[in-house]
Amino acid sequence: MTALFLLSLFFLLLFLNVPISFAIGLSSFVFMIFAIDFTPAATTIAQRMTNGVNSFALMAIPFFILSGQIMAQGGIAKRLINCAMALLGALPGGLALVNVLSCTFFGAISGSAVASTSAIGSFMIPQMEKAGYSREFSASVTAAASTTGLIIPPSNILIIYAVASGGVSISALFLAGYLPGLLVAFGLMLCCVMYAKKKGFHASERLPLKVALSYIWQAVPSLALIIIVMGGIITGVFTPTEAGAIAVIYAFILAAGVYREISLAKFSEILTKTIETTAIVLFLIATSAALSWVLSYENIPQDLTRVLLAISENPLMILLIINLILLLIGAFMDMTPAVLIFTPIFLPIAASLGIDPIHFGIMMVLNLSIGLCTPPVGAILFVSCAVAKTKIEKMFKPMIPLYIAMLVALVLVIAFPSITKTLPDMFS
């Protein structure tokens, strides 16, 4: 009954178009007023919000947001697209494959799916349309492929999951994200090849070797950021938070010094945007921390654990139920609040079944990534529609095979934990 009241209050505020961070904080506060009293409720919520953001690991988020903003506006995207064109452009469905690989590269560097959709889509969607691809299919490929940046590190959402989980290693999560992210990219590429064969698209003309090597060489400094960040973390030279600071310095030197595509005025805009985004994310984390404490105070995770275990004690069956719930949640809620709210609820259930928290985290992020491409709230889908200048209802049909590819990748990750555990175990 208490859970029903809390959830009803939360969804009522969302229905009234209250911003989600305020909806989370207000529903927690009002609920606690009824549970204990006004003064202790105000004190408790304030303390929990403060403790929620009092984490050294969270300092990595503004650094990676800033490096992603620099990368998005510093001429990185077109060099990665050229590199992808040199590698895959001559294959059947080459432009679609280039789109997927470019989004994967850019997402892995910037850690932002929205930035990847905007930066890569603004160039690739018109190019694909000129080559005969439908505008809607081109936009769908961009939206789906951009989600790989949320799984392949450096990823802000993996940092948020690590904090919400109460101590999962960020380094291990970063390593665990590579194979699932590449699995999604491979599945999307397979869909693109099948689409090209069905529509009769022929392979593009192969670039001259000298030009291809030049394109690859120009992209090497950008791709080196992945090696620097992950190499430093794996070898223990620096922490993920320090890696974020190094990523900012490297991205700035690359964009302003090497590529010379960022001026002081543009950098000022980037800093402003970074501050705005960081403030939104951290306030959302603070209010979600308060809500998580309220859920624990009312023993809601424990009650839900008992309910699910009463249905079945088979770990795969429980995971299937959790994933169906997450797929539904992802269609109606953005990823960050979904991770912050539902990690404290579902992770204890997974732990009680012996499921590794790293495996569960990657599974959760991969699941919610599908929601970002799913109406009615899919943020990436809306950004892709805006870039392609098309309507969201026209994208549903071309998205279906891409949804299937992402769901297949999710099922494989659920069924075979070694996909997520191989690299963390190798470098442990």
C-alpha positions as CSV (number, residue, x, y, z in Angstrom):
1,M,0.0,0.0,0.0
2,T,2.8,2.4,0.9
3,A,4.6,1.6,-2.4
4,L,1.3,2.2,-4.3
5,F,0.9,5.6,-2.7
6,L,4.5,6.6,-3.4
7,L,4.3,5.5,-7.1
8,S,0.9,7.1,-7.6
9,L,2.2,10.4,-6.2
10,F,5.3,10.2,-8.5
11,F,3.3,9.5,-11.7
12,L,0.7,12.1,-10.8
13,L,3.5,14.7,-10.7
14,L,4.8,13.5,-14.1
15,F,1.3,13.6,-15.5
16,L,1.2,17.3,-14.4
17,N,4.4,17.9,-16.4
18,V,6.5,18.5,-13.4
19,P,10.2,18.0,-14.3
20,I,11.3,14.5,-13.4
21,S,13.9,15.5,-10.8
22,F,11.4,17.7,-9.0
23,A,8.7,14.9,-9.3
24,I,11.2,12.5,-7.6
25,G,12.1,14.9,-4.8
26,L,8.6,16.1,-4.1
27,S,7.0,12.7,-4.1
28,S,9.7,11.5,-1.6
29,F,9.3,14.6,0.6
30,V,5.4,14.4,0.7
31,F,5.5,10.7,1.4
32,M,7.9,11.2,4.3
33,I,5.7,14.0,5.7
34,F,2.9,11.5,6.0
35,A,5.2,8.8,7.3
36,I,7.0,10.6,10.1
37,D,6.3,14.4,10.2
38,F,7.3,17.7,8.4
39,T,10.5,18.6,10.3
40,P,12.2,15.2,10.4
41,A,11.0,14.6,6.8
42,A,12.7,17.9,5.6
43,T,15.9,17.1,7.5
44,T,16.1,13.5,6.2
45,I,15.4,14.4,2.6
46,A,18.0,17.2,2.7
47,Q,20.6,14.9,4.3
48,R,20.0,12.1,1.8
49,M,20.2,14.5,-1.2
50,T,23.5,15.9,0.1
51,N,24.9,12.4,0.7
52,G,23.7,11.3,-2.7
53,V,26.1,13.7,-4.5
54,N,28.9,13.5,-2.0
55,S,30.9,11.0,-4.0
56,F,34.4,11.3,-5.5
57,A,33.3,9.0,-8.4
58,L,30.7,11.5,-9.5
59,M,33.4,14.1,-10.2
60,A,34.1,12.1,-13.4
61,I,30.7,13.0,-14.8
62,P,31.3,16.8,-15.5
63,F,34.8,15.9,-16.9
64,F,33.4,13.4,-19.3
65,I,30.5,15.7,-20.2
66,L,33.0,18.4,-21.0
67,S,35.2,16.2,-23.1
68,G,32.2,14.9,-25.0
69,Q,31.0,18.5,-25.7
70,I,34.5,19.4,-27.0
71,M,34.6,16.3,-29.1
72,A,31.1,17.0,-30.5
73,Q,32.1,20.5,-31.7
74,G,35.8,20.1,-32.3
75,G,35.8,18.5,-35.8
76,I,36.1,15.0,-34.5
77,A,32.9,13.6,-36.1
78,K,33.8,14.2,-39.7
79,R,37.3,12.6,-39.3
80,L,35.7,9.5,-37.7
81,I,33.2,9.3,-40.5
82,N,36.0,9.5,-43.1
83,C,37.8,6.7,-41.2
84,A,34.7,4.5,-41.2
85,M,34.3,5.3,-44.9
86,A,37.8,4.1,-45.6
87,L,37.2,0.9,-43.6
88,L,33.6,-0.1,-44.7
89,G,32.5,2.2,-47.4
90,A,33.2,-0.3,-50.2
91,L,31.0,-3.1,-48.7
92,P,27.3,-3.7,-49.7
93,G,25.2,-1.2,-47.7
94,G,28.5,0.7,-47.1
95,L,27.0,4.1,-46.1
96,A,24.7,2.4,-43.5
97,L,27.7,0.5,-42.2
98,V,29.7,3.7,-42.1
99,N,26.9,5.3,-40.1
100,V,26.9,2.5,-37.5
101,L,30.7,2.4,-37.2
102,S,30.9,6.2,-37.0
103,C,28.3,6.4,-34.2
104,T,30.1,3.6,-32.4
105,F,33.5,5.4,-32.7
106,F,32.0,8.8,-31.7
107,G,30.0,7.3,-28.8
108,A,33.0,5.5,-27.5
109,I,34.9,8.8,-27.5
110,S,32.2,11.2,-26.3
111,G,30.1,8.9,-24.1
112,S,27.0,10.7,-25.3
113,A,24.3,9.1,-27.4
114,V,22.5,12.4,-28.1
115,A,25.8,14.1,-29.2
116,S,26.5,11.1,-31.4
117,T,23.0,11.2,-33.0
118,S,23.3,15.0,-33.7
119,A,27.0,15.1,-34.9
120,I,27.0,11.9,-37.0
121,G,23.3,12.1,-38.1
122,S,23.6,15.7,-39.5
123,F,26.2,14.5,-42.0
124,M,25.3,10.8,-42.6
125,I,21.5,11.1,-43.0
126,P,21.6,13.4,-46.0
127,Q,24.4,11.4,-47.5
128,M,22.5,8.1,-47.2
129,E,19.4,9.8,-48.6
130,K,21.3,10.9,-51.7
131,A,22.5,7.3,-52.1
132,G,18.9,6.0,-52.2
133,Y,18.2,5.1,-48.6
134,S,15.0,6.3,-47.2
135,R,15.2,9.3,-44.8
136,E,13.4,7.3,-42.1
137,F,15.7,4.3,-42.3
138,S,18.8,6.5,-42.2
139,A,17.5,8.3,-39.1
140,S,16.6,4.9,-37.5
141,V,20.1,3.6,-38.1
142,T,21.6,6.7,-36.5
143,A,19.3,6.5,-33.5
144,A,19.9,2.8,-32.8
145,A,23.7,3.0,-33.4
146,S,24.1,6.0,-31.1
147,T,23.1,3.8,-28.1
148,T,26.4,2.0,-28.3
149,G,28.1,5.0,-26.8
150,L,26.2,4.4,-23.6
151,I,27.6,0.9,-23.3
152,I,31.1,1.3,-24.6
153,P,33.2,3.4,-22.2
154,P,33.7,6.1,-21.2
155,S,30.0,6.2,-20.3
156,N,28.4,8.5,-17.8
157,I,25.5,6.2,-17.3
158,L,27.8,3.4,-16.1
159,I,29.3,5.8,-13.6
160,I,25.8,6.6,-12.4
161,Y,25.0,2.9,-12.1
162,A,28.2,2.3,-10.1
163,V,27.2,5.0,-7.6
164,A,23.5,3.9,-7.5
165,S,24.6,0.3,-6.8
166,G,26.6,1.3,-3.8
167,G,30.2,0.3,-4.8
168,V,30.4,-1.6,-8.1
169,S,33.8,-0.9,-9.7
170,I,33.6,1.8,-12.4
171,S,36.7,0.3,-14.1
172,A,35.2,-3.2,-14.2
173,L,32.0,-1.7,-15.7
174,F,33.9,0.1,-18.3
175,L,35.7,-3.1,-19.3
176,A,32.4,-5.1,-19.2
177,G,30.8,-2.7,-21.7
178,Y,33.0,-3.3,-24.7
179,L,31.8,-6.7,-25.9
180,P,28.1,-6.0,-25.4
181,G,28.5,-2.7,-27.2
182,L,30.3,-4.2,-30.1
183,L,27.7,-7.0,-30.2
184,V,24.9,-4.4,-30.6
185,A,26.9,-2.7,-33.4
186,F,27.5,-6.0,-35.2
187,G,23.7,-6.8,-35.0
188,L,22.8,-3.4,-36.5
189,M,25.4,-3.8,-39.2
190,L,23.9,-7.2,-40.1
191,C,20.5,-5.5,-40.4
192,C,22.0,-2.8,-42.7
193,V,23.6,-5.4,-45.0
194,M,20.2,-7.3,-45.3
195,Y,18.4,-4.0,-46.0
196,A,20.9,-3.1,-48.7
197,K,20.6,-6.5,-50.4
198,K,16.8,-6.3,-50.2
199,K,16.8,-2.9,-51.8
200,G,19.5,-3.8,-54.4
201,F,22.1,-1.3,-53.3
202,H,25.4,-2.0,-54.8
203,A,28.8,-1.6,-53.1
204,S,30.3,1.8,-53.4
205,E,33.5,2.5,-55.3
206,R,36.5,1.7,-53.3
207,L,38.6,4.7,-52.2
208,P,42.2,4.9,-53.5
209,L,44.6,3.3,-51.0
210,K,46.4,6.6,-50.4
211,V,43.2,8.5,-49.6
212,A,41.9,5.6,-47.4
213,L,45.2,5.6,-45.4
214,S,45.0,9.4,-45.1
215,Y,41.5,9.2,-43.6
216,I,42.5,6.5,-41.2
217,W,45.6,8.5,-40.1
218,Q,43.6,11.7,-39.5
219,A,41.3,9.8,-37.2
220,V,44.1,8.1,-35.1
221,P,44.5,11.1,-32.7
222,S,40.8,11.0,-31.9
223,L,40.7,7.2,-31.5
224,A,43.8,7.4,-29.3
225,L,41.6,9.0,-26.5
226,I,40.0,5.5,-26.0
227,I,43.4,3.9,-25.5
228,I,44.7,6.7,-23.2
229,V,41.6,6.7,-21.0
230,M,41.1,3.0,-20.7
231,G,44.8,2.1,-20.8
232,G,45.4,4.4,-17.8
233,I,42.4,3.0,-15.9
234,I,43.3,-0.7,-16.6
235,T,47.0,-0.2,-15.7
236,G,46.1,1.7,-12.5
237,V,47.9,4.9,-13.6
238,F,44.9,6.9,-12.8
239,T,41.3,6.5,-11.5
240,P,38.2,7.0,-13.7
241,T,37.7,10.5,-12.3
242,E,41.3,11.4,-13.1
243,A,40.8,9.8,-16.5
244,G,37.9,12.2,-17.1
245,A,40.2,15.2,-16.4
246,I,42.8,13.8,-18.7
247,A,40.2,13.3,-21.4
248,V,39.2,17.0,-21.2
249,I,42.8,18.1,-21.5
250,Y,43.5,15.8,-24.5
251,A,40.2,16.7,-26.2
252,F,40.9,20.4,-25.9
253,I,44.5,20.1,-27.2
254,L,43.1,18.0,-30.1
255,A,40.2,20.3,-31.0
256,A,41.9,23.6,-30.4
257,G,45.5,22.9,-31.2
258,V,45.6,20.1,-33.7
259,Y,42.3,20.4,-35.6
260,R,41.9,24.1,-34.8
261,E,38.1,24.0,-34.8
262,I,37.3,25.5,-31.4
263,S,37.7,29.2,-30.6
264,L,37.6,30.9,-27.2
265,A,34.0,32.1,-27.9
266,K,33.0,28.5,-28.8
267,F,34.8,27.1,-25.8
268,S,32.8,29.5,-23.6
269,E,29.6,28.1,-25.0
270,I,30.8,24.6,-24.4
271,L,31.6,25.4,-20.8
272,T,28.1,26.9,-20.3
273,K,26.4,23.8,-21.8
274,T,28.5,21.5,-19.6
275,I,27.6,23.4,-16.5
276,E,23.9,23.2,-17.4
277,T,24.0,19.5,-18.1
278,T,26.1,18.7,-15.0
279,A,23.7,20.6,-12.8
280,I,20.7,18.8,-14.2
281,V,22.4,15.4,-13.8
282,L,23.6,16.0,-10.2
283,F,20.3,17.4,-9.0
284,L,18.6,14.3,-10.5
285,I,21.1,12.1,-8.7
286,A,20.5,14.0,-5.4
287,T,16.7,13.6,-5.5
288,S,17.0,9.9,-6.7
289,A,19.2,9.2,-3.7
290,A,16.5,10.5,-1.4
291,L,13.9,8.4,-3.2
292,S,16.1,5.3,-2.9
293,W,16.4,5.9,0.9
294,V,12.6,6.2,1.1
295,L,12.2,2.9,-0.8
296,S,14.6,1.2,1.6
297,Y,13.0,2.8,4.6
298,E,9.7,1.2,3.6
299,N,11.3,-2.2,2.7
300,I,10.0,-2.0,-0.9
301,P,12.9,-3.8,-2.5
302,Q,12.6,-6.6,0.0
303,D,8.9,-6.9,-0.6
304,L,9.4,-7.0,-4.3
305,T,12.1,-9.7,-4.0
306,R,9.7,-11.9,-2.1
307,V,7.0,-11.4,-4.7
308,L,9.3,-12.3,-7.6
309,L,10.8,-15.3,-5.8
310,A,7.3,-16.5,-5.1
311,I,6.7,-16.5,-8.9
312,S,9.9,-18.5,-9.7
313,E,13.3,-19.2,-8.2
314,N,14.9,-19.7,-11.7
315,P,17.4,-16.8,-12.2
316,L,16.7,-16.6,-15.9
317,M,13.0,-16.4,-15.4
318,I,13.4,-13.6,-12.8
319,L,15.8,-11.8,-15.1
320,L,13.2,-12.1,-17.9
321,I,10.5,-10.5,-15.7
322,I,12.9,-7.7,-14.6
323,N,13.9,-7.0,-18.3
324,L,10.3,-6.9,-19.4
325,I,9.6,-4.3,-16.6
326,L,12.7,-2.3,-17.6
327,L,11.7,-2.4,-21.3
328,L,8.4,-0.9,-20.4
329,I,10.0,1.6,-18.0
330,G,12.5,2.6,-20.7
331,A,9.7,3.5,-23.1
332,F,8.3,6.1,-20.6
333,M,11.3,7.3,-18.6
334,D,14.7,8.7,-19.5
335,M,17.7,6.4,-18.7
336,T,19.3,8.4,-15.9
337,P,16.3,8.5,-13.5
338,A,15.4,4.9,-14.5
339,V,18.9,3.7,-13.4
340,L,18.9,5.8,-10.2
341,I,15.4,4.7,-9.2
342,F,15.4,1.0,-10.2
343,T,18.9,-0.1,-9.4
344,P,18.3,-0.1,-5.6
345,I,15.1,-2.0,-6.3
346,F,16.2,-4.7,-8.7
347,L,19.9,-5.1,-7.8
348,P,19.2,-6.8,-4.4
349,I,16.9,-9.2,-6.2
350,A,19.7,-10.0,-8.7
351,A,22.2,-10.4,-5.9
352,S,19.9,-12.8,-4.0
353,L,19.9,-15.0,-7.1
354,G,23.7,-14.9,-7.4
355,I,23.8,-12.6,-10.4
356,D,27.0,-10.5,-10.7
357,P,26.3,-6.8,-10.2
358,I,28.6,-5.9,-13.1
359,H,26.6,-8.3,-15.4
360,F,23.3,-6.9,-14.1
361,G,24.5,-3.3,-14.7
362,I,25.5,-3.8,-18.3
363,M,22.2,-5.7,-18.9
364,M,20.2,-2.9,-17.3
365,V,21.9,-0.1,-19.4
366,L,21.6,-2.2,-22.6
367,N,17.9,-2.7,-21.9
368,L,17.2,0.9,-21.2
369,S,19.2,2.0,-24.3
370,I,16.4,0.3,-26.3
371,G,14.0,2.6,-24.5
372,L,15.8,5.6,-25.8
373,C,14.8,4.6,-29.3
374,T,11.2,3.7,-28.3
375,P,8.3,6.1,-28.3
376,P,6.7,7.9,-26.6
377,V,9.6,9.3,-24.6
378,G,12.7,8.0,-26.6
379,A,15.0,11.0,-26.5
380,I,17.4,9.7,-29.1
381,L,14.5,9.0,-31.5
382,F,13.3,12.6,-31.2
383,V,16.7,14.0,-31.8
384,S,17.1,11.8,-34.9
385,C,13.7,12.8,-36.2
386,A,14.7,16.5,-35.7
387,V,18.0,16.0,-37.6
388,A,16.3,14.1,-40.4
389,K,13.3,16.5,-40.5
390,T,10.8,13.6,-40.4
391,K,7.9,12.5,-38.2
392,I,8.3,9.9,-35.5
393,E,5.4,7.8,-36.7
394,K,7.2,7.2,-40.0
395,M,10.2,5.7,-38.2
396,F,8.4,2.9,-36.5
397,K,8.5,0.5,-39.5
398,P,12.2,0.9,-40.3
399,M,13.0,0.6,-36.6
400,I,11.5,-2.8,-36.2
401,P,14.5,-4.9,-37.5
402,L,16.9,-2.7,-35.5
403,Y,14.8,-3.3,-32.4
404,I,15.0,-7.0,-33.1
405,A,18.8,-6.8,-33.4
406,M,19.1,-4.9,-30.1
407,L,16.8,-7.4,-28.4
408,V,18.8,-10.3,-29.6
409,A,22.0,-8.7,-28.3
410,L,20.2,-8.2,-24.9
411,V,19.1,-11.8,-24.8
412,L,22.6,-13.0,-25.5
413,V,24.0,-10.8,-22.8
414,I,21.4,-12.1,-20.3
415,A,22.0,-15.8,-21.3
416,F,25.8,-15.7,-21.4
417,P,27.3,-13.6,-18.6
418,S,30.8,-14.3,-20.0
419,I,30.1,-11.7,-22.6
420,T,30.3,-9.0,-19.8
421,K,32.7,-10.8,-17.5
422,T,35.5,-11.9,-19.9
423,L,37.4,-8.5,-20.0
424,P,36.9,-7.6,-16.3
425,D,38.2,-11.0,-15.3
426,M,41.1,-10.8,-17.8
427,F,42.3,-7.5,-16.4
428,S,41.4,-8.0,-12.7
